[in-house]
Amino acid sequence: MKISVKMCGTCGEFAQGFYQGESILITCPIEKFSTVTISDEFSGVEGLGEKSLAMLDKVLKLFGAENFNFGVKLTSELPRGKGMASSSADLAAVAQAVAKSLGKNFLPAELGKLCAEIEPTDGIFYEGVAAMNPLTGQLIKKIHVREKFLIAVFDYGGEVDTMKFNRRSDFQFPALDDELDFELIKKSAQANQKILPKRGLKELMNFSENLGAVAVNVAHSGTVTGIFFHENDSHIEKKISAVRQRFDFLKFLMRTKLFT
C-alpha cells in the first residue's frame, strides 16, 4: 500500500481582515506543495514537525486507529516562516493522507475545521481562490479568477512568528465580490503596513505596475511579496531581473503560477 497526498502552499494572501464582523482571508494558492506519503514499504515517521505530529495523532484518534503500522513521510517545497502556508499545507496533507490510508476521506470543510483546531489556517484545502475564516476553517465564498497568472515571489528575509502576527488586521473589507478584486489586494497590502511593514512596498507596487504587472500582494503574517503578471507575458524573466536590480534588498525565491 502506498498513498500520497499533495496540498498547495500560498504566496501570502490576496487580502486579510474582517468582513461583517468575521475574520477573513482570501487565499493565494500557488503551484508549490507539501506532500505526505503513507506506505507499508517503509516504517517510522519522517519530516513531520510538532504540529504535523499533533495532526497525525488527532486523526488516528478520530478514527480509532490504535494499530497504525504504516510509515509516514512528509516533504515540502515551501520555506518555513515566510507566510507561504507551509504549516497549513503540512497539516492538511497529513490529515487527508492518514484518512485515505484508512479508507476514509475528508471534505475540504472538515480539513478546515481540523487544521483550525491546531492553529489559524489558510484555506489551501479549498479548490482555487477562496474567501474563508482562518479561525474556523469555514468557507465564506469562492472567488472566481478569469485569467491565469505567473507569480514572481520575493522575500524580505528572516522569519516571522506567524502565530504572533497571524490574522491581526484592522482592515475592514468594503465588500466581498465574486471576482478577484485587484484594488482590494492593494488596499489590504497597504493596510498591513501598520502591522508588519514591508520596506519600499509603495515603490515596489509603482515599479511593478510600470512593468506591466497586474498586482502586488504580501504575506500579511510573513516575509514574502508576490508580483503578478499575465501568464502569456513573454518578458517575464527580464521583468524579474529589473525588480531584482532595482530592489536589491529583496531575494528572489521562485517563479510559480496561481494554482486554480
Backbone torsions as a table, in degrees:
resi	resn	phi	psi	omega
1	MET	NA	134.4	175.6
2	LYS	-149.2	122.8	-178.6
3	ILE	-128.4	131.8	175.8
4	SER	-124.2	137.9	178.1
5	VAL	-129.4	131.4	178.1
6	LYS	-111.2	138.5	172.5
7	MET	-129.2	135.3	-176.0
8	CYS	-78.3	158.7	171.3
9	GLY	-98.0	-163.5	-178.6
10	THR	-138.4	164.3	165.1
11	CYS	-105.2	84.5	-175.4
12	GLY	58.5	-139.6	177.7
13	GLU	-134.2	153.8	173.1
14	PHE	-70.5	-37.9	178.4
15	ALA	-161.8	156.5	-179.3
16	GLN	-155.4	138.5	179.2
17	GLY	166.8	-132.0	-178.8
18	PHE	-133.1	144.8	177.0
19	TYR	-141.3	119.2	-178.2
20	GLN	52.0	43.3	175.5
21	GLY	79.1	5.1	-176.7
22	GLU	-114.8	137.1	175.0
23	SER	-64.6	136.4	-173.7
24	ILE	-148.4	145.8	166.8
25	LEU	-139.4	152.6	175.3
26	ILE	-108.5	118.2	-172.3
27	THR	-68.3	152.8	175.9
28	CYS	-129.2	73.4	-175.0
29	PRO	-70.4	142.3	179.8
30	ILE	-127.3	167.0	-177.6
31	GLU	-86.4	53.8	170.8
32	LYS	-133.6	142.3	-163.9
33	PHE	-135.6	155.4	160.5
34	SER	-101.0	137.0	-177.8
35	THR	-125.9	131.1	175.9
36	VAL	-117.1	127.1	178.1
37	THR	-115.6	130.1	175.9
38	ILE	-119.5	129.5	-173.3
39	SER	-153.9	157.7	171.2
40	ASP	-94.8	6.1	179.5
41	GLU	-85.2	-12.7	175.0
42	PHE	-145.3	169.8	-176.8
43	SER	-127.8	168.5	177.4
44	GLY	84.4	-177.7	-178.0
45	VAL	-122.6	128.5	-176.2
46	GLU	-133.1	131.0	173.2
47	GLY	86.1	-1.8	-178.6
48	LEU	-88.5	129.2	174.7
49	GLY	-85.2	-172.5	-176.3
50	GLU	-59.9	-44.1	-178.7
51	LYS	-68.6	-40.2	179.9
52	SER	-67.0	-37.3	176.0
53	LEU	-64.1	-37.9	177.2
54	ALA	-63.3	-39.2	177.9
55	MET	-67.6	-41.5	177.3
56	LEU	-56.3	-49.0	179.8
57	ASP	-64.0	-39.6	-178.6
58	LYS	-61.4	-46.1	-176.8
59	VAL	-72.6	-38.6	177.3
60	LEU	-60.9	-41.6	178.3
61	LYS	-67.9	-37.4	-180.0
62	LEU	-59.8	-38.9	-178.4
63	PHE	-97.7	3.6	179.0
64	GLY	63.1	36.9	-176.0
65	ALA	-98.5	72.3	-178.2
66	GLU	-68.4	-33.8	-177.5
67	ASN	-100.6	68.9	-179.4
68	PHE	-97.8	104.0	-171.0
69	ASN	-108.3	23.5	-179.8
70	PHE	-96.8	155.9	172.4
71	GLY	-81.2	148.2	-179.3
72	VAL	-129.0	125.4	-179.3
73	LYS	-131.6	131.7	178.4
74	LEU	-118.0	130.2	172.3
75	THR	-128.5	154.4	-176.6
76	SER	-147.2	144.2	173.0
77	GLU	-94.3	2.7	-171.7
78	LEU	-103.4	123.4	176.2
79	PRO	-67.6	153.3	-176.7
80	ARG	-91.3	150.9	173.4
81	GLY	69.3	17.7	-176.7
82	LYS	-108.7	-7.0	-175.9
83	GLY	84.3	30.6	-178.6
84	MET	-110.0	24.2	174.5
85	ALA	60.1	31.7	179.9
86	SER	-62.0	-42.1	-179.9
87	SER	-66.9	-44.2	179.7
88	SER	-61.6	-42.4	179.1
89	ALA	-63.9	-43.1	178.0
90	ASP	-60.3	-49.6	-176.3
91	LEU	-61.8	-46.6	-178.2
92	ALA	-66.5	-38.3	179.5
93	ALA	-67.0	-41.1	177.4
94	VAL	-61.2	-49.0	-177.1
95	ALA	-60.3	-47.2	-177.1
96	GLN	-70.1	-38.0	179.2
97	ALA	-63.8	-43.7	178.3
98	VAL	-63.1	-45.1	179.1
99	ALA	-57.3	-47.3	-178.5
100	LYS	-65.4	-34.8	178.7
101	SER	-67.0	-19.9	178.9
102	LEU	-102.5	11.3	179.1
103	GLY	78.0	19.8	-179.2
104	LYS	-114.6	177.4	177.6
105	ASN	-157.1	130.5	177.4
106	PHE	-91.8	137.6	169.4
107	LEU	-74.8	157.5	179.9
108	PRO	-52.8	-42.8	-179.7
109	ALA	-64.7	-32.7	177.4
110	GLU	-70.3	-40.2	175.0
111	LEU	-62.5	-40.7	179.0
112	GLY	-59.7	-43.6	179.7
113	LYS	-64.5	-44.2	-180.0
114	LEU	-62.3	-45.5	-178.7
115	CYS	-65.8	-42.6	-178.1
116	ALA	-67.0	-23.3	176.6
117	GLU	-71.7	-18.2	178.3
118	ILE	-97.5	-41.2	177.0
119	GLU	-164.7	161.4	173.3
120	PRO	-54.6	138.8	-167.6
121	THR	-123.9	151.4	166.3
122	ASP	-84.1	158.3	-174.6
123	GLY	-93.4	45.2	-174.6
124	ILE	-71.1	-11.6	179.6
125	PHE	-84.6	-10.0	173.7
126	TYR	-91.3	140.6	-178.1
127	GLU	-68.2	132.5	176.8
128	GLY	71.6	-155.0	-179.2
129	VAL	-86.9	132.6	-175.7
130	ALA	-140.1	143.5	168.0
131	ALA	-92.3	125.0	-175.5
132	MET	-147.4	165.3	178.0
133	ASN	-93.5	114.3	-177.1
134	PRO	-70.5	-16.5	-178.6
135	LEU	-86.6	-21.1	-179.3
136	THR	-119.6	-19.2	-176.0
137	GLY	80.2	6.0	-176.1
138	GLN	-82.3	141.1	175.4
139	LEU	-74.5	134.8	175.2
140	ILE	-102.1	-46.2	179.9
141	LYS	-163.8	141.4	170.4
142	LYS	-79.8	140.2	-179.0
143	ILE	-110.0	123.7	-177.8
144	HIS	-81.2	135.3	175.9
145	VAL	-121.3	117.0	-172.4
146	ARG	-86.5	-6.0	-174.3
147	GLU	-139.2	157.5	175.6
148	LYS	-96.6	143.6	-175.7
149	PHE	-127.8	144.4	166.8
150	LEU	-91.2	145.2	-178.8
151	ILE	-127.6	126.3	170.3
152	ALA	-96.7	114.6	-175.6
153	VAL	-98.4	122.9	178.5
154	PHE	-117.3	153.0	-175.6
155	ASP	-122.4	134.2	177.0
156	TYR	-81.3	-10.6	176.0
157	GLY	98.8	159.4	179.8
158	GLY	75.8	-168.4	176.5
159	GLU	-133.3	154.9	178.7
160	VAL	-120.6	138.1	171.9
161	ASP	-72.1	95.3	-173.0
162	THR	-63.3	-27.0	177.4
163	MET	-69.1	-33.0	-179.9
164	LYS	-69.3	-42.6	-176.3
165	PHE	-95.8	-13.1	-170.4
166	ASN	-58.2	129.5	172.6
167	ARG	64.9	16.1	174.1
168	ARG	-86.8	112.6	177.1
169	SER	-163.1	135.6	174.6
170	ASP	-93.6	4.9	-176.2
171	PHE	-72.1	123.3	177.7
172	GLN	-100.6	123.3	177.9
173	PHE	-64.7	123.3	177.5
174	PRO	-68.8	-28.0	178.3
175	ALA	-163.2	169.9	177.6
176	LEU	-134.8	96.0	-175.6
177	ASP	-83.2	162.4	175.5
178	ASP	-75.6	-22.2	-178.6
179	GLU	-101.0	152.4	176.5
180	LEU	-63.5	124.6	-173.3
181	ASP	-105.6	107.3	-175.8
182	PHE	-70.2	-29.6	176.7
183	GLU	-68.9	-36.4	176.5
184	LEU	-64.3	-39.4	178.0
185	ILE	-58.7	-46.3	-179.5
186	LYS	-63.7	-46.2	-178.9
187	LYS	-62.1	-42.1	-178.4
188	SER	-65.7	-42.1	178.7
189	ALA	-63.0	-42.4	-179.8
190	GLN	-68.2	-39.1	178.2
191	ALA	-63.2	-33.2	-178.1
192	ASN	-73.0	-10.3	177.7
193	GLN	-62.4	-24.5	177.9
194	LYS	-75.6	-17.2	-174.7
195	ILE	-106.4	-52.7	-179.6
196	LEU	-138.0	82.0	-171.9
197	PRO	-65.7	144.5	175.4
198	LYS	-111.6	122.6	-177.2
199	ARG	-57.1	130.2	173.7
200	GLY	64.5	26.3	-175.1
201	LEU	-62.5	-44.3	-179.5
202	LYS	-61.1	-43.0	178.8
203	GLU	-65.2	-38.9	178.2
204	LEU	-63.6	-41.3	178.0
205	MET	-61.7	-46.4	-179.1
206	ASN	-64.8	-43.8	-179.5
207	PHE	-62.7	-44.6	-179.2
208	SER	-65.8	-39.4	177.7
209	GLU	-61.3	-40.1	178.7
210	ASN	-67.0	-23.8	176.8
211	LEU	-82.0	-8.4	-178.4
212	GLY	98.6	12.9	178.0
213	ALA	-68.7	151.0	-179.1
214	VAL	-84.6	-37.3	-176.8
215	ALA	-164.5	162.8	171.8
216	VAL	-129.3	127.5	176.7
217	ASN	-120.0	175.3	179.8
218	VAL	-135.7	161.7	165.3
219	ALA	-83.6	114.1	-176.2
220	HIS	-68.7	-21.4	176.2
221	SER	-131.6	41.1	-178.7
222	GLY	-157.2	-165.6	-170.7
223	THR	-113.4	2.7	-175.6
224	VAL	-101.8	159.5	171.7
225	THR	-136.1	148.1	-178.6
226	GLY	-121.6	135.4	175.5
227	ILE	-108.8	124.8	-172.3
228	PHE	-103.4	127.0	178.6
229	PHE	-121.3	156.5	173.3
230	HIS	-61.4	142.4	-176.3
231	GLU	-60.5	-31.2	-177.4
232	ASN	-89.8	13.3	178.8
233	ASP	-68.2	113.3	-176.0
234	SER	-84.5	-3.1	-178.0
235	HIS	-113.8	23.1	-173.6
236	ILE	-58.2	-41.4	-177.6
237	GLU	-66.2	-40.5	178.1
238	LYS	-64.6	-36.7	-179.2
239	LYS	-71.2	-38.3	175.1
240	ILE	-62.9	-42.4	178.5
241	SER	-62.1	-37.7	179.0
242	ALA	-64.8	-40.9	177.8
243	VAL	-65.3	-43.6	-179.6
244	ARG	-61.3	-38.4	-178.6
245	GLN	-73.1	-41.3	-177.7
246	ARG	-74.2	-38.0	-177.5
247	PHE	-115.3	74.3	-171.8
248	ASP	-73.0	-7.1	175.7
249	PHE	-84.3	-7.9	176.3
250	LEU	-93.0	141.5	175.5
251	LYS	-102.7	126.2	176.7
252	PHE	-74.8	120.0	-177.3
253	LEU	-92.3	-47.9	-173.9
254	MET	-170.3	159.2	168.0
255	ARG	-110.0	129.7	-177.8
256	THR	-145.9	-169.8	179.1
257	LYS	-128.0	152.2	170.9
258	LEU	-65.4	128.5	-174.3
259	PHE	-93.5	99.3	-178.3
260	THR	-122.4	NA	NA
